[in-house]
Structure formats: structure tokens, C-alpha cells
Amino acid sequence: MKTKPSWYYNQSAVIPFKTNEGMTEIVLITSITSGAWGIPKGVVEKSMSPEESASKEAFEEAGVIGKVSNEMIADYEYEKWGGTCKVEVFPLHVTDIFDEWDEMNVRKRIIVEIKEAISLIKKNQREVLIKFQEIMSITYRNSAR
């Protein structure tokens, strides 16, 4: 039985990334409850689009800002609050990383190369990062031509 209003189950996330000498690096954060590595996500706020809401979560949870794409690259589901949360995922090209941010005292943050991020991230988000890696690989190959 769902324990939250139905709109709580509509969520969005970003994959905060930057490129460094042709390598894609991902910003990961820990879950407050389990300590597992993941990407910033949260309930889509009623006054925001999914990508705007996810960008806001990236700032609050990971202390990063950047340019969020309006193209969803993946989605996934997970169980929480007695129901199924549906998460839309957007890439966020990081432009600024802050030394201090809202949730710095309750989350850890790391910036790692995408292959390491895939090995560290929570299972339900792993396929999303693998898909993103494929997209970035194609983009990089096309731009190198």
C-alpha cells in the first residue's frame, strides 16, 4: 500500500558528468540511508519539469551545477514507500563543483571515471550508466572524425 501521495512516485535523476582529456568522469553521491553510491535524484517538484527538478537535486545532494539536457536518456523503477517509483534520467554536463553544499554533512561525493562509477553504483542505476557510457562513446567517436 502506497504511503505517500501518488506524485511522490514520479521522480527524476541526473548523471552529472564532465570530460577530462577525452575521459568521461561521473559525480557519484552516497545514499543517506544505505551509504550506497548513486546519482542525484528525487521527487519531481510540482512547479518544475523533471530535468529542472533533477538539476536542483544535483546541486543540493552533490554540490554541482551545469547544463542539463532536456532529452531523457534512460529510466528505471524501484520500490519505495509501499509503491513503485518511476525515475527519468537526464545527463547534466557539470560546469561548477562547490566545496560546500546543502547535503555535504550527510552524503559523500566522489568524481570517478565512468568505468569505475559503473562498478560502484547501486544495481538499479547500473544499466543507466552503461547506456550513458555507450552514448558518450558514440558522441566522442563522432566528434573525433
Contacts in CASP RR format, 6 or more apart in sequence:
PFRMAT RR
TARGET T0000
AUTHOR 0000-0000-0000
METHOD contacts of the structure
MODEL  1
MKTKPSWYYNQSAVIPFKTNEGMTEIVLITSITSGAWGIPKGVVEKSMSP
EESASKEAFEEAGVIGKVSNEMIADYEYEKWGGTCKVEVFPLHVTDIFDE
WDEMNVRKRIIVEIKEAISLIKKNQREVLIKFQEIMSITYRNSAR
1 82 0 8 1.000
2 9 0 8 1.000
2 81 0 8 1.000
2 82 0 8 1.000
2 83 0 8 1.000
3 81 0 8 1.000
3 82 0 8 1.000
4 81 0 8 1.000
7 43 0 8 1.000
7 44 0 8 1.000
7 46 0 8 1.000
8 43 0 8 1.000
8 81 0 8 1.000
8 85 0 8 1.000
9 81 0 8 1.000
9 83 0 8 1.000
9 84 0 8 1.000
9 85 0 8 1.000
9 86 0 8 1.000
10 43 0 8 1.000
10 44 0 8 1.000
10 50 0 8 1.000
10 85 0 8 1.000
10 86 0 8 1.000
11 41 0 8 1.000
11 42 0 8 1.000
11 43 0 8 1.000
11 44 0 8 1.000
11 85 0 8 1.000
11 86 0 8 1.000
11 87 0 8 1.000
11 88 0 8 1.000
12 41 0 8 1.000
12 42 0 8 1.000
12 44 0 8 1.000
12 50 0 8 1.000
12 51 0 8 1.000
12 53 0 8 1.000
12 54 0 8 1.000
12 57 0 8 1.000
12 87 0 8 1.000
12 88 0 8 1.000
12 89 0 8 1.000
12 90 0 8 1.000
13 39 0 8 1.000
13 40 0 8 1.000
13 41 0 8 1.000
13 42 0 8 1.000
13 54 0 8 1.000
13 57 0 8 1.000
13 87 0 8 1.000
13 88 0 8 1.000
13 89 0 8 1.000
13 90 0 8 1.000
13 125 0 8 1.000
13 128 0 8 1.000
14 39 0 8 1.000
14 40 0 8 1.000
14 41 0 8 1.000
14 51 0 8 1.000
14 54 0 8 1.000
14 55 0 8 1.000
14 57 0 8 1.000
14 58 0 8 1.000
14 68 0 8 1.000
14 89 0 8 1.000
14 90 0 8 1.000
14 91 0 8 1.000
14 92 0 8 1.000
15 26 0 8 1.000
15 39 0 8 1.000
15 73 0 8 1.000
15 89 0 8 1.000
15 90 0 8 1.000
15 91 0 8 1.000
15 92 0 8 1.000
15 128 0 8 1.000
15 129 0 8 1.000
15 132 0 8 1.000
16 26 0 8 1.000
16 27 0 8 1.000
16 39 0 8 1.000
16 40 0 8 1.000
16 58 0 8 1.000
16 62 0 8 1.000
16 64 0 8 1.000
16 66 0 8 1.000
16 92 0 8 1.000
16 94 0 8 1.000
17 24 0 8 1.000
17 25 0 8 1.000
17 26 0 8 1.000
17 27 0 8 1.000
17 91 0 8 1.000
17 92 0 8 1.000
17 93 0 8 1.000
17 94 0 8 1.000
17 114 0 8 1.000
17 132 0 8 1.000
17 136 0 8 1.000
18 24 0 8 1.000
18 25 0 8 1.000
18 27 0 8 1.000
18 93 0 8 1.000
18 94 0 8 1.000
18 111 0 8 1.000
19 25 0 8 1.000
22 140 0 8 1.000
23 113 0 8 1.000
23 114 0 8 1.000
24 113 0 8 1.000
24 114 0 8 1.000
24 133 0 8 1.000
24 136 0 8 1.000
24 140 0 8 1.000
25 111 0 8 1.000
25 112 0 8 1.000
25 113 0 8 1.000
25 114 0 8 1.000
26 39 0 8 1.000
26 111 0 8 1.000
26 112 0 8 1.000
26 113 0 8 1.000
26 114 0 8 1.000
26 117 0 8 1.000
26 129 0 8 1.000
27 58 0 8 1.000
27 62 0 8 1.000
27 64 0 8 1.000
27 94 0 8 1.000
27 97 0 8 1.000
27 109 0 8 1.000
27 110 0 8 1.000
27 111 0 8 1.000
28 37 0 8 1.000
28 38 0 8 1.000
28 39 0 8 1.000
28 109 0 8 1.000
28 110 0 8 1.000
28 111 0 8 1.000
28 112 0 8 1.000
28 117 0 8 1.000
28 120 0 8 1.000
28 121 0 8 1.000
29 37 0 8 1.000
29 38 0 8 1.000
29 39 0 8 1.000
29 40 0 8 1.000
29 61 0 8 1.000
29 62 0 8 1.000
29 103 0 8 1.000
29 107 0 8 1.000
29 108 0 8 1.000
29 109 0 8 1.000
30 36 0 8 1.000
30 37 0 8 1.000
30 38 0 8 1.000
30 107 0 8 1.000
30 108 0 8 1.000
30 109 0 8 1.000
31 38 0 8 1.000
31 107 0 8 1.000
31 122 0 8 1.000
32 103 0 8 1.000
32 106 0 8 1.000
32 107 0 8 1.000
35 108 0 8 1.000
36 122 0 8 1.000
37 110 0 8 1.000
37 117 0 8 1.000
37 120 0 8 1.000
37 121 0 8 1.000
37 122 0 8 1.000
38 120 0 8 1.000
38 121 0 8 1.000
38 122 0 8 1.000
38 125 0 8 1.000
39 89 0 8 1.000
39 121 0 8 1.000
39 125 0 8 1.000
39 128 0 8 1.000
39 129 0 8 1.000
40 54 0 8 1.000
40 57 0 8 1.000
40 58 0 8 1.000
40 60 0 8 1.000
40 61 0 8 1.000
40 62 0 8 1.000
41 54 0 8 1.000
41 57 0 8 1.000
41 87 0 8 1.000
41 89 0 8 1.000
42 53 0 8 1.000
42 54 0 8 1.000
42 57 0 8 1.000
42 87 0 8 1.000
43 53 0 8 1.000
44 50 0 8 1.000
44 53 0 8 1.000
44 54 0 8 1.000
45 52 0 8 1.000
45 53 0 8 1.000
45 56 0 8 1.000
48 56 0 8 1.000
49 70 0 8 1.000
50 72 0 8 1.000
50 88 0 8 1.000
50 90 0 8 1.000
51 68 0 8 1.000
51 69 0 8 1.000
51 70 0 8 1.000
51 72 0 8 1.000
51 90 0 8 1.000
52 68 0 8 1.000
54 68 0 8 1.000
54 88 0 8 1.000
54 89 0 8 1.000
54 90 0 8 1.000
54 92 0 8 1.000
55 65 0 8 1.000
55 66 0 8 1.000
55 68 0 8 1.000
55 90 0 8 1.000
55 92 0 8 1.000
58 64 0 8 1.000
58 65 0 8 1.000
58 66 0 8 1.000
58 68 0 8 1.000
58 92 0 8 1.000
59 65 0 8 1.000
59 101 0 8 1.000
59 102 0 8 1.000
60 101 0 8 1.000
60 102 0 8 1.000
60 103 0 8 1.000
61 101 0 8 1.000
61 102 0 8 1.000
61 103 0 8 1.000
61 107 0 8 1.000
62 101 0 8 1.000
62 107 0 8 1.000
62 109 0 8 1.000
63 97 0 8 1.000
63 98 0 8 1.000
63 101 0 8 1.000
63 102 0 8 1.000
63 104 0 8 1.000
63 109 0 8 1.000
64 92 0 8 1.000
64 94 0 8 1.000
64 96 0 8 1.000
64 97 0 8 1.000
64 98 0 8 1.000
65 94 0 8 1.000
65 95 0 8 1.000
65 96 0 8 1.000
65 98 0 8 1.000
66 92 0 8 1.000
66 93 0 8 1.000
66 94 0 8 1.000
66 95 0 8 1.000
66 96 0 8 1.000
67 92 0 8 1.000
67 93 0 8 1.000
67 95 0 8 1.000
68 90 0 8 1.000
68 91 0 8 1.000
68 92 0 8 1.000
68 93 0 8 1.000
69 90 0 8 1.000
69 91 0 8 1.000
69 92 0 8 1.000
69 93 0 8 1.000
70 90 0 8 1.000
71 90 0 8 1.000
71 91 0 8 1.000
72 88 0 8 1.000
72 89 0 8 1.000
72 90 0 8 1.000
73 89 0 8 1.000
73 90 0 8 1.000
73 91 0 8 1.000
73 128 0 8 1.000
73 131 0 8 1.000
73 132 0 8 1.000
73 135 0 8 1.000
74 89 0 8 1.000
74 127 0 8 1.000
74 128 0 8 1.000
74 131 0 8 1.000
74 132 0 8 1.000
75 86 0 8 1.000
75 87 0 8 1.000
75 88 0 8 1.000
75 89 0 8 1.000
76 87 0 8 1.000
76 89 0 8 1.000
76 124 0 8 1.000
76 125 0 8 1.000
76 127 0 8 1.000
76 128 0 8 1.000
77 84 0 8 1.000
77 85 0 8 1.000
77 86 0 8 1.000
77 87 0 8 1.000
77 124 0 8 1.000
78 84 0 8 1.000
78 85 0 8 1.000
78 87 0 8 1.000
78 124 0 8 1.000
79 85 0 8 1.000
89 128 0 8 1.000
91 132 0 8 1.000
91 135 0 8 1.000
97 111 0 8 1.000
110 120 0 8 1.000
112 120 0 8 1.000
114 129 0 8 1.000
114 132 0 8 1.000
114 133 0 8 1.000
114 136 0 8 1.000
115 133 0 8 1.000
117 129 0 8 1.000
118 126 0 8 1.000
118 129 0 8 1.000
118 130 0 8 1.000
118 133 0 8 1.000
121 129 0 8 1.000
END
